Amino acid sequence: MPESRKRAKKPQENKEPVYKNPLKKRWGRIVIIVLVFGFLLGTIAATIFGLFQLF
């Protein structure tokens, strides 16, 4: 078929990812570190308080 033509490709749009990894940014790492230290200190404080109540 000499009269047939190929379809023209539409220009690709740059799509932003829906989910961004927070560890890729500096502020994300800082927030994760603060949360981890808070969890650890809370666990240690709860353990000490529990031992204090036990005795």
Summary of the structure (lengths in Angstrom):
residues: 55
radius of gyration: 27.8
end to end distance: 93.3
largest distance: 94.3
contacts: 69
relative contact order: 0.07
helix: 58%
strand: 0%
